[in-house]
Amino acid sequence: MDVKEFIKQHKLQGATLESALEAESADRQLLALRELWSEVRGKVSIEDFLFFTIANALVCYQLSGKGEDYWEEFAQQATGALLNILTFDDVTNFFKDFLPKSVCNKRLLEIKLKRVERLREFYTEFIKPGQAERYYNDMLSLAESLVSTMGQRVTDKTILFAIKMFGYAGRVAYGKVVSYPQELSAPIDSRLIKLAPKGLKNSTEVKEFYNKVAHELQIPPLHLDAILWSPSQYSSR
């Protein structure tokens, strides 16, 4: 199946960036961050709220439940920690306490806590005045910083997912929408693999295929998954 056939089959002919943003507005992960921000707004810095989001996204894999359920769980538990954050150690202490008790994210705890610890120097830079907003306005530079900090590739799923969730959190905290960079792929999860044409051999080919779909629709790939879950309203009349 080629790209145009895929778009037609999934009724995406009328999809636009605006319709993708509309679909994202109903994403439970975004709504969880919105609820968290409503609880701490005016009491904590935007930088700490955004950093907590990045840290959580970087350990959001190998879940034992749905990602939406996990982000709602995180939002409920993170309020108190955010209200008392003073240093990076407060961040690590939150995850040391939260992850073992998490309903959805108990696997690979030692590895995930080490991933949070790797953010220590990045945290010092991130919370400098204006830096977080600069990253929000240039998320490609954030991706590059996270790649360097975590020792990963820009195509890795957790890096891409961290950018996606940071974009959600920035949208909530700054009250404005900045679209994702065209250069960044969508993080490929089991749901996107299931929707992809059967002939694709591995996640790299799946990612390349969705990049082509996004290019055809003129939508940044990180916005693509939102419209794939509710495509019928975007079909051309």
Protein Blocks (a to p, Z undefined) as FASTA:
>chain_A
ZZklmmmmnopmlgcfklmmmmmmmpmklmmmmmmmmmmgokacfklmmmmmmmmmmmmg
hiabdfklmmmmmmmmmmmmmmmgfbfklmmmmmmmmmmmpmklmghklmmmmmmmmmmm
mmmmmmpghklmmmmmmmmlmmmmmmmmnopafkbmklmmmmmmmmmmmmmmnopacddd
fklccdddfklmmmpcfklmbfklmmmmmmmmmmmnopafklmmmmmmmmmlmpcZZ
